[in-house]
Amino acid sequence: MEEKHPLAAWRETEGVQQIVLANDLGVKRWTIFAIETRLRKPSPELAKKIAERTGIARHALRPDLWDAA
């Protein structure tokens, strides 16, 4: 079984619904769903916004772009 996406884990811990996070980030709920289910990766700009909003390291969101600190 694949490990839960860091964004899904964060939302579950914080009790934040996809639609609420999507509205905070200025994206559609489907975008959050697609990221959490690994259908798509967040753009670099969206990964930065997610990191700022959630505290999740950018590397955890896009390891192909950023090295672990």
Order of alpha helices (4+ residues) and beta strands (2+ residues): alpha-alpha-alpha-alpha-alpha
